[in-house]
Every structure is written in C-alpha cells, then in structure tokens.
Amino acid sequence: VSVKATASDNVGVAGVTFKLDGVNLGLEDTSSPYALTWNTTNVPNGSHTLSAVARDAAGNTATSTVSVTVSNPITYYPATYAVDTGTYQSGNVASLTADDNNYLVIKSTTSGVTRQSMTDFGFVTVAHGSRLDYSVRLKSSTSGTTVVVSAFNYSSSLWTQLSSSSLGSSEVTVSASITTSASSYISSDGKMLVRVQSSQGSTHSISDEVVKVLVTP
C-alpha cells in the first residue's frame, strides 16, 4: 500500500516520518513528495493508527493521524478431518499444510456399482468472510477418477459443489471460489467444512494435499 503525506512550513520542511501505532514505518523521507510503501501483511488484521510526523530544520514537529483498518486475506489449513466413506491408509493433517509430498490417503469402498472415497476437512477460521478461495492438490491411483470438491453452507444446511474434475496419477491442483454469500459457509463460531469425494468403477485410492482456504474478510 502506498502511504503519502503533504507538508509545508514557512521556511521549509526538513522531512516526514511515517509511524504505525507509534512505531516508525521506515526512515524519514527528506524530499517531497513524502511517501513510502507499506506492506500490510506484516501486521494483524484490524484497526491501526497511521501517523505522519513533519519536521522543520529547527526541530519543530507537527503530526497528522488517521485510523486505518487492515483486512488482508488469511490462509487456513485443516484442523480436523473425518473419513465418511472409505478407509484411511496413511498421512496426517499436519502433512497437508505444505507441499511436502506427504498425503492423506483414503482407499475406496463399494457403494452400488461405484467405489467411493470421501473425506470432510474441518477448518477453524474467522467468523465472517466476503470471499472464499479453495485449493486442493489431488491425485488418484487410477486414471479417470472423478473428484468433487464441496463446501458446507451453514445457512441452508446443504453441501454446495465447487468443482468436479477427472484425474489420475499426476498431481493436479483444483481451485474454486465463493464470492456471493461467502459468510454462509462459515459458522457463527468460525468453523468451515470442505468435502473431497472421489468415485471410480474400480478400487482406487485418492490422495489429498495442500487443502487450504483463503478467507478475505
């Protein structure tokens, strides 16, 4: 974010220092236009105080202060998982937080003529959001496996399909977004559910990695 200030003095302005919550954001800017670039991801979301302190050659200062609100998107990783259909084989939730080639592997079980595997991932997030961006890295032991990613809508108490893909043994990243009524997919106490469901006509194993949700406040 670009932060700018204007300053004037009857003799001349020696420099302007920008402060965030009373702490210098950088070095004093000694030439007009007075500005700097502020990386807002280095501070927590919420209300902050941004100040510009102008100084003249005699050491006199004047300060202008404004309140700003930081609302950066936050990435969340699964806190829990529950295998609804299938058999858990290996991996753990911690391995899903990075692309480290460790997988949560679910082996298919029989459902009618189609073998299915399904896992629900639980997230602990903020209690609201204006946009949700989902990302799941997947692969299957069998080519032509259909994988559906869904999110739970707490307002309707129904699952909403976000994407449907056909994949095999090569890793693919499935991405999807919710930009309308996004807060309906976050419970009042800040919980979220994402479902990864696969199906095949033969026995298969589905691997999930880098399951994550980017929440824009």
N, C-alpha and C positions, 0 to 999 in steps of 0.2 A: 504494500500500500504506500502511495506517495503522500508524504506529510509536508505541507507548505505553510509558510507564515510571511506576513509582510510587517515591516518595522520601519519606523522613521524617528529622527532625532533632529533638534535644531542645529546641531553641529555635525553629527554623523553616528551611525550605528557601527559598533566595533564587531558585533557578532550576535548570533542567535543560537541558543542551546535548546534542544527538544528533550522533554522529560516524559517518562511514562510512570505514573504512580509515584512520582517524586524521584525517580532514578533516571540518570542520563541515558538517552537512547543511542547517542553517539557523540562524536566530537563536536565542538562548537563550529557552526558554519559562519565564516567570516566574510562572505561575499553574497550579495543579492543576485538572484532570488534565493531566499533561505528555504532549504528543503532537504529531506532525506527519504530513504526508502525503509519502511518499517515492515519486518517480517512478522505478521500477526500470529503465525503458528508457534512462535516461541513463548506465547503467554496463554493462560487458560481462557476459555470462553467465558463471557460475562462482561460486566461493566468495569471500565478502566478510566483513569484520568490522564488526559494528554495535555501537556503544557508547553508553551514556547516562552523562553526567557530571553529578552533582548537586553544587550549591554552596550553602553557607550564607552568612549575612551576614558572617561573619568571614573568608571566603575559603577555608575548608576544603572539600575536594572528595572525592568518592567515585565510583568508576567501576564500572559493570557492563557486561560484554562478552559478546556471543554471536556465533557463526558462522552465517551465512545463505548460502543458495545461490540465485542468481538464474537463472531458466530462462524467459526470455521467448521467444515465437515470433520467428523470424527469416525475413524475406522474401528469397528468392533469385531472380535473373533468369538467363536462359540465358547460358552461357559459350560454347556452340558450337551449330551446327545442321548437319544433313545432310539433303539432299533425296533421299529414297528413290524416290519416284515423282513425276514432274512436272518442270517446267523453271523454274529460278529466274529471276525477272524483275528485281526491284529491292528496295531496302531493305537493312538490315544488322542484326546482332544488337544493336548499341548502341541502335538506334531502338526496340527492344522494351522498354526499361527504363522508359519513361514514356509517358503518354497524349499523344503529340505529333503524332498523325495521320500518322506515318510507319509503313510497313508492310513486312513481309517477304512478298512476293507470289510465289506458286507457281502456274504455269499447268498445267492438267490435261494428262494424256497418256492415250492409249487403253489400256484393259485390258478385253478382251472387248467387250461392248456398252456398258460403263460407262466414262466418263472419270474418272480418279482423280488426286488430288494428295496427297502425303504427306510430312511433314517431321518429323524427330526432333530434339528440342531437348535439349541436354545441360546439366546443372547441376553446379556444384561446391558441395557443401553440407557440413554436419556429418555424422559417420559414424553417426548414430542419430537417431531421432525417434519420438515417441509418437503424433503426429497430423500428417497432411499435408493442406493445403488448396490446391487448384489453382485458378487463374483464367486464362482465355484470352479475349481480346477478338477477335472474328471478324466477317468479312463476306465475301460472295461476289458475283461479277459476275452470277450467275444465280440467280433465285429457286428455292426448293425444293431447294437443295443440302444433302445430308446430311453432317454433320461429326461425326466420332467422335474423342474425346479419350481416350487410353490412357496408362497408366504401366507401366514395365517392372518386373517382380518378379524380383529377383536370386536369390531362393531357389528359385523354380520355373523360372526362365529363360523366362518367358512374359509376354506383354503382357496387362494387365488393363484392360478397357474401363471408363472412369469415367463417360462421358456420351455421349449421341447426340442431336444437335439438327438441326433443319431451319432454314436461314436463307437470307437474300437480301442485298440491297444495303445494308440498315440494319445498323449495328453492334449486336452482341449480346455480352454477357459470359457465358461458360459457366463455371460453378463446380462443383467436386466435391471430396469429402473422403475420406480414408482414415483410419479410426480404429482398425482392427484390424490387427495385424502390420505397422504402418507402417514399421518398420525394414527390412522385407524389400524395400522399394522404394528403399533407399539401399545402395549397395555398401560393402564393407569399407573402401574408401579414399575414401568420401564423394562418390560420383558418383550422379547420378539422370538418368533419361531419360523424357521426355514426348513422346508422338506425337500429332500433329494430322493426321487423314486425312479428306479430303473425296471425295465421289463425286457424279457427275451424269450424265444421259443425253446431255448436250451439252457442248461446250467451255466451260470456266469457269476463273476464277482465284479462288483463296482467299487472303485477307489475314489475317495473324496479328499481333496487337499486345497488349502487356501480358501476355505469357506469364510467369507467375510461380508460385512455390510458397512457401507459408508453412509453415515447419517448426517444430513445437512440440517442444522437447527432451523 
